[in-house]
């Protein structure tokens, strides 16, 4: 196993999308078992437009920030209505070799104009754990783009990176200018990274390099665009993490569903191994199903490299059909199955999926989540409308959105051991009884009236 082990402990959003304020603690963090290498599942439920996807989007922003990538061009639209800024805060557990830390990373985004944003501030705090006791918290690095003094504090950290060298001071200034211009993190920027101390005992290097590595190799965010590509039925993103002991590859491969796909030879060799891995599992999820790679031979890629032309086939018994004719749910499972396998076996892998249930049979969904919870090792965060998981996973693993933008996320209260959480949730929608309203009720007669009025408009 990797010597570095990172876990998300909590997520807090302020002024992000339709969440004025909302905080979610992971189940293991609440129980105090966050150092154990066992599964940590979080399912987020609620009516449409109530803040479920905001959590998944925030994790995508976190990944981009810690990788030193620019935020999306439309980031300004993620700042809440009538808000000038959004703040996202995440807590982590980090173990590297024998050293253990509790960390927090907070960043604020402000509007510059109608189209652009600026990363106004970033702060990373840490406290060391010794004999399971938390030592006092300290600021590792604190950056404010609008500060008129030192670009970041504490002062001794600045001196540590600049080394009193004018050239290094210029590099720090360049890092600030580039981060503002390109809408990306200052702390994790490539320009600042050049100045990090490569000493493995240096606390700043340990924390920053570990968080960056986690973002690159162990944090995977499957947003709605992933589902949309599959729904359109012309391509299928294939998200993956592949290790062979020496090499590590992560990312997305795009498979055409309308015609054969061409991969470079090296990519194709990796892909074949991952399909073998998937075939170990897919037959248990969908009895009798296996995936076949049909090769059409060598073909030069667009950039002049040697490549292989192929397509995926679905096999059940003696029947073989192109994968594109399988259901949307099966294609979705295949598209993320490699990540689920990685998450199941690796405690540092975190997979976040928006609308996990899209096209997936509810009984299968419940069984899959039950297995991950009972014997998995990694972290799994998902949103869903399907209520079957409420009967399959622990109540501490379930978060519900509210109608109150100032307190968007809650866990249900008054839950007894013999309660069916699905029934309790539906009863809470209809009768209340929770500390916040969890559903904005619709009126059947109003729906009928608006349908009639719309019909009359069409006939005028």
Secondary structure by P-SEA (a helix, b strand, c coil): cccbbbbbccccccccccccbbbbbccccccccccccbbbbbbbbbccccccaaaaaaaaaaaaaaacccccccccccccccccbbbbbbbbbbbcccccccbbbbbbbbbcccccccccbbbbbbbbbccccccbbbbcbbbbcccccccccaaaaaaaaacccaaaaaaaaaaaaaaaaacccccccaaaaaacccccccaaaaaaaaaaaaaccccccccaaaaaaaaaccbbbbbbcccccccccbbbbbbbccbbbbbcaaaaaaaaaaaaaaaacccccccccbbbbbbccccccccccbbbbbbbbbbccccccccccccaaaaaaaacaaaaaaaaccccbbbbbccccccccaaaaaaaaaaaaccccbbbbbcccccccccccccccbbbbccccccccccccccccccaaaaaaaaaaacccccccccccccaaaaaaaaaaaaaaaac
